[in-house]
Amino acid sequence: MSFAESLKIHKAYLAGMVCLMAWAYSAVVPDMVRQWYTDDNYSHAFFVPLIAGYFLYERREKLKAARVSPWNPGLAVVAFALLQLTLGRLAMEYFTMRSSLVVLLAGTVLFLFGREVFRQTRLSLAYLFLMVPLPYIIYNAAAFPLKLFVTKVSVGVLKLVGVVVVREGNIIMFPSITLEVADACSGMRSLVSLIALAVAYAFYEKRSISGRWIIIASAVPVAIFTNSMRVIVTGILAQRWGAEVAAGFFHEFAGLFVFVVAMGLLYGIGTLVKKGPADD
């Protein structure tokens, strides 16, 4: 039996399961969406389900024809996801609760439809993990050293171009003004969004496996480079015309401009990576 035929035969049963999932995550998903709206670090997450849906649409013919062969070990994955949800609720640990939804979807596909159908949906399912906000303890642990590194690189470049500057941690001190490299300039915000973008771009362009990894991995240096440029330009403007010039509209515009430049660099790297056979 094909996947398309299975959906027609069991549509009422599947609709019931979707309703049960919606009930189980009725508090989890709206709370996650609220964070996407209020936390600028995860505003890109609104697009993640759409891109995951596009990946499914792109494989629709293969998915329709995929042979359904229920895989009983998938029930263990479902049980693990429900355990995740339960423990997450008890501990009020949001990442555990939220990520359990993706695990539950994967386990359900494996258990009801089997490995061939899962093979056609695994990219979309894996991509959904990018919509789940990281625990702040992990986010901050990564953002702090990244912020220090961006500050160090920026100060090094400023000294090379003749700017008198001293660094202390993430503080940049000019003769007449002192600036702090905040979390928004650390590159972490750009990195989280760029990784989601890089994964989508790598698979959309049908690159080879090595090419895909090159594009995805390049998100890290691209984020560091573009945010360092942002700090350098901000520092030069602040020293010459005062902190007011470097703040306000320029600060917001610089953030948008830096992300556009980062996307352009990703695209440029992608054009250098040769297309080749890829694992479907």
C-alpha positions as CSV (number, residue, x, y, z in Angstrom):
1,M,0.0,0.0,0.0
2,S,1.3,3.5,-0.9
3,F,1.4,6.4,1.5
4,A,-1.3,8.2,-0.5
5,E,-3.6,5.2,-0.3
6,S,-3.0,4.8,3.4
7,L,-3.9,8.4,4.0
8,K,-7.3,7.9,2.2
9,I,-8.1,4.7,4.1
10,H,-7.1,5.9,7.6
11,K,-7.9,9.6,7.3
12,A,-10.5,9.5,10.2
13,Y,-8.0,7.7,12.4
14,L,-5.2,10.1,11.6
15,A,-7.5,13.1,12.2
16,G,-8.2,11.8,15.6
17,M,-4.5,11.4,16.3
18,V,-3.9,15.0,15.2
19,C,-6.6,16.2,17.6
20,L,-4.9,14.3,20.5
21,M,-1.6,15.9,19.6
22,A,-3.2,19.3,19.5
23,W,-4.7,18.7,22.9
24,A,-1.4,17.5,24.4
25,Y,0.5,20.5,23.1
26,S,-2.3,23.1,23.5
27,A,-0.2,25.0,26.1
28,V,3.3,24.2,24.7
29,V,3.0,25.4,21.1
30,P,1.2,28.8,21.8
31,D,3.8,29.6,24.5
32,M,6.6,28.8,22.0
33,V,5.0,31.0,19.3
34,R,4.8,33.8,21.9
35,Q,8.5,33.6,22.4
36,W,9.1,33.8,18.6
37,Y,7.1,37.0,18.7
38,T,8.7,38.6,21.7
39,D,12.3,37.3,21.4
40,D,14.2,38.8,18.4
41,N,16.6,35.9,18.6
42,Y,13.9,33.5,17.3
43,S,11.8,35.7,15.0
44,H,13.0,33.5,12.1
45,A,11.2,30.6,13.6
46,F,7.9,31.7,12.1
47,F,9.3,30.6,8.7
48,V,10.7,27.2,9.8
49,P,7.4,25.3,9.6
50,L,6.7,26.9,6.2
51,I,10.1,25.8,4.9
52,A,9.7,22.4,6.4
53,G,6.3,22.2,4.5
54,Y,8.0,23.2,1.3
55,F,10.5,20.4,1.7
56,L,7.5,18.0,2.0
57,Y,5.8,19.6,-1.1
58,E,9.0,19.2,-3.1
59,R,9.1,15.5,-2.3
60,R,5.3,15.0,-2.7
61,E,5.5,12.6,-5.6
62,K,8.1,10.3,-3.9
63,L,6.1,10.6,-0.7
64,K,2.8,9.6,-2.3
65,A,4.4,6.5,-3.9
66,A,6.4,5.5,-0.8
67,R,5.4,2.0,0.5
68,V,3.8,1.9,3.9
69,S,5.2,-0.7,6.2
70,P,4.5,0.1,9.9
71,W,7.7,-0.2,12.0
72,N,7.0,-1.3,15.5
73,P,10.2,0.1,17.1
74,G,8.8,3.5,16.2
75,L,6.4,3.0,19.2
76,A,9.5,3.3,21.4
77,V,10.3,6.7,19.9
78,V,6.7,7.8,20.6
79,A,7.0,6.6,24.2
80,F,10.2,8.5,24.6
81,A,8.6,11.7,23.2
82,L,5.7,11.4,25.7
83,L,8.2,10.8,28.5
84,Q,10.0,13.9,27.4
85,L,6.8,15.9,27.5
86,T,5.9,14.6,30.9
87,L,9.3,15.2,32.5
88,G,9.5,18.6,30.8
89,R,6.1,19.6,32.3
90,L,7.2,18.4,35.8
91,A,10.5,20.3,35.6
92,M,9.0,23.2,33.7
93,E,11.8,22.8,31.2
94,Y,10.6,24.4,28.0
95,F,13.1,23.0,25.5
96,T,12.4,19.5,26.6
97,M,8.6,20.0,26.2
98,R,8.9,21.8,22.9
99,S,11.4,19.5,21.2
100,S,9.3,16.5,22.3
101,L,6.8,17.5,19.6
102,V,9.3,16.9,16.8
103,V,10.3,13.6,18.3
104,L,6.7,12.6,18.6
105,L,6.0,13.4,15.0
106,A,9.1,11.4,13.9
107,G,8.0,8.4,16.1
108,T,4.5,8.5,14.8
109,V,5.6,8.5,11.1
110,L,7.9,5.5,11.8
111,F,5.3,3.6,13.8
112,L,2.4,4.1,11.4
113,F,4.0,4.3,8.0
114,G,7.5,2.8,8.3
115,R,11.0,3.7,7.4
116,E,10.5,4.4,3.7
117,V,7.9,7.1,4.4
118,F,10.2,8.4,7.2
119,R,13.1,8.7,4.7
120,Q,11.0,11.1,2.6
121,T,9.9,13.2,5.6
122,R,13.1,13.2,7.7
123,L,14.5,16.4,6.3
124,S,11.3,18.3,7.1
125,L,11.1,16.7,10.6
126,A,14.7,17.5,11.4
127,Y,14.3,21.1,10.2
128,L,11.5,21.6,12.7
129,F,14.1,21.4,15.5
130,L,15.3,24.8,14.3
131,M,12.0,26.4,15.5
132,V,12.6,25.3,19.1
133,P,14.4,28.0,21.1
134,L,17.5,26.9,22.9
135,P,17.6,26.9,26.7
136,Y,19.1,30.3,27.8
137,I,21.8,28.6,29.7
138,I,23.1,27.1,26.5
139,Y,22.4,30.3,24.5
140,N,24.3,32.5,26.9
141,A,27.1,30.0,27.2
142,A,27.7,30.3,23.5
143,A,26.9,34.0,23.2
144,F,29.4,35.2,25.8
145,P,32.6,33.8,24.3
146,L,31.4,34.8,20.8
147,K,30.8,38.4,22.1
148,L,34.4,38.5,23.5
149,F,35.8,37.1,20.2
150,V,33.9,39.7,18.1
151,T,35.1,42.4,20.4
152,K,38.7,41.3,20.2
153,V,38.6,41.0,16.4
154,S,36.9,44.4,16.0
155,V,39.5,46.1,18.3
156,G,42.3,44.5,16.4
157,V,41.0,45.9,13.1
158,L,40.4,49.3,14.6
159,K,44.0,49.5,15.7
160,L,45.2,48.4,12.3
161,V,43.4,51.4,10.6
162,G,44.9,53.8,13.2
163,V,42.1,54.2,15.7
164,V,43.2,54.7,19.3
165,V,41.2,52.1,21.3
166,V,41.5,49.9,24.3
167,R,39.6,46.7,25.0
168,E,38.5,45.4,28.4
169,G,36.3,42.3,28.1
170,N,33.4,43.3,25.8
171,I,34.0,47.0,26.5
172,I,35.6,49.1,23.8
173,M,37.2,52.4,25.1
174,F,38.0,55.3,22.8
175,P,39.6,58.5,24.0
176,S,36.3,60.3,24.2
177,I,33.7,57.5,24.5
178,T,33.1,54.0,25.7
179,L,31.1,51.4,23.9
180,E,29.8,48.0,25.0
181,V,29.5,45.1,22.6
182,A,26.0,43.9,23.6
183,D,24.4,40.5,22.9
184,A,22.8,41.8,19.8
185,C,26.2,42.5,18.3
186,S,27.8,39.2,19.4
187,G,26.7,37.4,16.3
188,M,24.7,34.8,18.1
189,R,21.4,36.2,16.9
190,S,22.6,36.3,13.4
191,L,24.1,32.8,13.8
192,V,20.9,31.2,14.9
193,S,19.0,32.7,11.9
194,L,21.8,32.0,9.5
195,I,22.0,28.4,10.4
196,A,18.3,28.0,9.6
197,L,18.8,29.9,6.4
198,A,21.9,28.0,5.4
199,V,20.3,24.6,5.9
200,A,17.3,25.6,3.8
201,Y,19.6,27.0,1.1
202,A,21.9,24.0,1.1
203,F,19.1,21.5,0.5
204,Y,17.1,23.8,-1.8
205,E,20.1,24.1,-4.2
206,K,20.5,20.3,-4.3
207,R,24.2,20.4,-3.4
208,S,26.4,17.3,-2.7
209,I,26.6,16.1,0.9
210,S,30.0,17.8,1.4
211,G,28.7,20.9,-0.3
212,R,25.8,21.1,2.0
213,W,28.0,20.8,5.1
214,I,30.3,23.5,3.7
215,I,27.4,25.9,3.3
216,I,25.9,25.1,6.7
217,A,29.3,25.4,8.5
218,S,30.1,28.7,6.7
219,A,27.2,30.3,8.7
220,V,29.6,30.5,11.7
221,P,32.5,32.6,10.1
222,V,30.0,34.6,8.1
223,A,28.1,35.6,11.3
224,I,31.4,36.5,13.1
225,F,32.7,38.5,10.1
226,T,29.6,40.5,9.5
227,N,29.0,41.4,13.1
228,S,32.7,42.4,13.5
229,M,32.2,44.8,10.6
230,R,29.1,46.1,12.4
231,V,31.1,46.8,15.6
232,I,34.0,48.3,13.6
233,V,31.8,50.8,11.7
234,T,29.8,51.6,14.9
235,G,33.1,52.3,16.7
236,I,34.4,54.6,14.0
237,L,31.1,56.6,13.8
238,A,30.9,56.8,17.6
239,Q,34.4,58.2,17.9
240,R,34.1,60.8,15.2
241,W,30.5,62.0,15.6
242,G,29.5,60.7,19.0
243,A,27.4,57.8,20.4
244,E,24.2,59.4,19.3
245,V,25.1,58.9,15.6
246,A,26.0,55.2,16.2
247,A,22.8,54.5,18.1
248,G,19.1,54.8,17.2
249,F,18.2,54.4,13.6
250,F,21.8,53.5,12.5
251,H,22.0,50.7,15.1
252,E,18.7,49.2,13.9
253,F,19.6,49.7,10.2
254,A,23.0,48.2,10.7
255,G,21.5,45.1,12.1
256,L,19.3,44.6,9.1
257,F,22.1,45.5,6.7
258,V,24.5,43.1,8.3
259,F,22.0,40.3,7.9
260,V,21.5,41.1,4.3
261,V,25.2,41.1,3.7
262,A,25.5,37.8,5.5
263,M,22.8,36.2,3.3
264,G,24.7,37.6,0.2
265,L,27.9,35.9,1.5
266,L,26.1,32.6,2.0
267,Y,24.8,32.8,-1.5
268,G,28.3,33.5,-2.8
269,I,29.7,30.5,-0.9
270,G,26.9,28.4,-2.3
271,T,27.8,29.4,-5.9
272,L,31.4,28.3,-5.3
273,V,30.2,24.9,-4.1
274,K,29.7,22.5,-7.0
275,K,26.4,20.8,-7.4
276,G,26.6,17.0,-7.2
277,P,24.8,13.8,-6.3
278,A,23.1,14.2,-2.9
279,D,21.4,11.8,-0.5
280,D,17.7,12.1,-0.8
